[in-house]
């Protein structure tokens, strides 16, 4: 009976971990990936990404867009829910053990043996509790997880950016040349008109290449990000299940 009760509680705890972790990632997978990709494929987003790659922390930018402020709070809440559910099951199981194991036992006659058993039991329980604590605080785990995922996405984007930048550079040389030669048609206002045409060509090139990139690659890149997040989520679940 005790064994069956433990197995039932174990399965319920594992299911509770799955549900809480899935709920935490729901917004990230179903909404935030598209929010991030909208930014990534926009003209302004492209310039901001290039700037942060060069002068700032690009992983932090991705983490901010992909996870936002709510992810850490939601994960903290999920960790508390999991802990509370575990504690409820632990209390329930201990009461079950006490009722089953002590049934028909002369408590007074076996006091010394029962005390020794209780000491061993408490010692083992404390070891398990220390493993739960060693598992980490929810917010710390969430920040570390977001950083890991963002770093992997950043490395993928940096590789893609090198090729994209080369295409843009070639196209922009042509755009600037066209703007300069068009200055002849501007008459006395060439000093204002020609640079404006060059900049217009420059910007139009960026927009055209970003649009083409999005149409060709957005869905496949979205799938890559989803698979990466799901893989990390699965690793997290397995790790938490082994601890609990």
N, C-alpha and C positions, 0 to 999 in steps of 0.2 A: 504493500500500500504506500509506504514512504517513497520507494523508488518511483512508482507511477506518478505520485504527486510531484516529485522533483522534476521528472521528465516533462510533465504538463506545464509546470512553472517555467522551466527552461525554454520551451517552445514559445510560450506567451511573451517572455522577456525578449527573445530574438525577434519575434514579430513586432513588438513594440519599438525596438531599435530601427527596424526597416521602415516602419510607418513614420517615425519622427524624422529620420534622416531624409526620406523621400520628400516629406513636406517642406523641409528646410531648403532643399534644392529645387523645388517646383518653380518658384519665380525665376530663378537663375536660368533654368533650361527653357521654360515656356515663354519668357518675356525678355529677360536681360540679354540673352545672346543676340536677339534681333536689335535691341537698343544699341548694343556695342557695334554690331555690323553696320547699322545706319550711320553711326559716327565714323567708323573705319573707312567707309566708302564715300563719305562726303568730302567736299573740297577743303573745308576748314579742318575737318578731322584729320585729313591726310597731312596738312601742314603742321598741326599740333603734334601728331605722331612723330614726324621727322624731327621736330624740335626736341621732344622729350627723349628720343633715341640718342640725340647728340649731346644735349645739355642737362638732362634730368633723369628721373627714374621711370623708364617706360613700363616696367612691370606694375608699378603703383598706378599708373594711368589706366592700364587694362583692368586691374583689380577694382578700381573705383567705378569704371563703366559696367563691368560684368557682375560685380557682387554688390556694390553700393553700400550704404551705411547699415541697411537692415540685416544683411547676411549674418554678421557676427552676433547681433542681438537675437535673431531667430535660432541660430545654432546654440547659443547659450540657453535659450528657453527649451530647446529640444533636449539638451544634455540634462537639464533640471528635471524635465518630464521623465526621461529614461531612469535617472537616479531615483526619483520618487516611486516609479513603478517597480523598480528593482527592490527598493526598501519595503514596499507593501508586500511583495511576493515573499521576501525573506521572512518578514514577521509572520505571515500566513503559514509558511512552511515550518517555521520553528514551533509554532503553536500546534501544528499537526503532528510533528515529531513528538512533542511533549505528551500529547494526549495518547498517541499510539504506543510509544515506547514505554511510558510509565504505567500503562494499563495492566493491572494485576500485580504490580511490583510493591513489595513491602518497603516503603520509603525509609522508615526508621531503621529496619534491619540492615539495609544496604546503603546507609548514609555515606560511609567512607568511600565506597566504590563509586557511588553516584557523584560525589564531589570531585573525585579524580577525573571521571569522565567529563564532567562539566568544565573543569579547568582545561582539558585537552580540546574540548569543543570550542571554548572561548578563544583559545590560542589560535586555532585554525581559522576561526571567523575573523580575527584581527588581521591575520595574514592576507585573507581575501580582501578585507576592507582597504588595506594599504595598497593592494594592486589597483583597486578602483581609483584611489587618490593619485597614484602614479600615472594613471591614464591621462591625466591633465585636465585643466579647467577648460570649459567649453569655448570661451572667447579666445584663449591661446591656440587651441586646436583649429578654430575657424580661421584665424589670421594666418596661421602657418599653411593651412590647406589652400586658402585663396592665393597666397603668395606662390605656392608650388604650381598651381594651375596657370596662373598669370604668367609665370616665368616660361612655362612650356609653350603657351600661346605666343608669347613675345618672340621666342626663338624661331617659330614658324613664320611670323610676320616679317622679321628682319631678313630672312632668306628670300621671301617673296618681294620685299621692298627693293632689294638690290637689282633684280631683273626689271621691276617696274620703273625704277629711277633711270635705268639705262635707256629704256624706251622713251621716257619723257624727255630726257636730255637730247636725244637725237631729234625728236619732234620739235623741241623748243628752239634749236638752232635754226631750223627752217622758219619757225614762227617769227623770230627776231629779225631774220634776213628779210622776210616779207614785209615786216613793219618798217624797216629802214628804207627799202626801195620804194615803198608807198609814199615816203616823204616827198617825193618829187611832185606828186599830185596834190600835195597840201599847200603849195605856193608859199607865200610869205609866212604862213603859220606852221611851217615844217618842224620848227623846234619844239612845238607843243604836240602837233598832230602825229608825227612819226613815232615818238616814244609811246603815245597812247595806243596806236595801232599795234606796236610790238607787245605791250603789256596785255592788250586784249587778246592777241594771238596766243600769248603765253598762258593766260588763264583758260582760254578755250581749249587749249591742248590738254591741260590738267583735267578739265571737266570731261572731255571726250574719253581720255584714257581711263579715268576713274569709272565712268559709266560702262565702258566696255569691260573693264576688270570685274565690276559688280555683276554684269549680265552673264559673264562667262564662268566666274568662280565663286560667287556668293554661296550658292546652295552646297557646293562641295566643301567650302571652308566652314560653313555652319555645321555640317555633318562631322567634320574633323573636331571642332570645338565640343560638340555634343558628346562624341565618343570619348574624348579626353576627360571631360567632366564626369561622365558615367563611370569611366574606369577608376578615377580617383574616389568617387562616391562608393563604389564597390569595395575598394581597398579600405576605406574608412569604416564601412559597415563591418567587414570581416575583422578588422582590428578591434573595434569596440565589442563585438560579439565574443572574441577570445578573452577580453578583459572581464566582461561580465559573466 
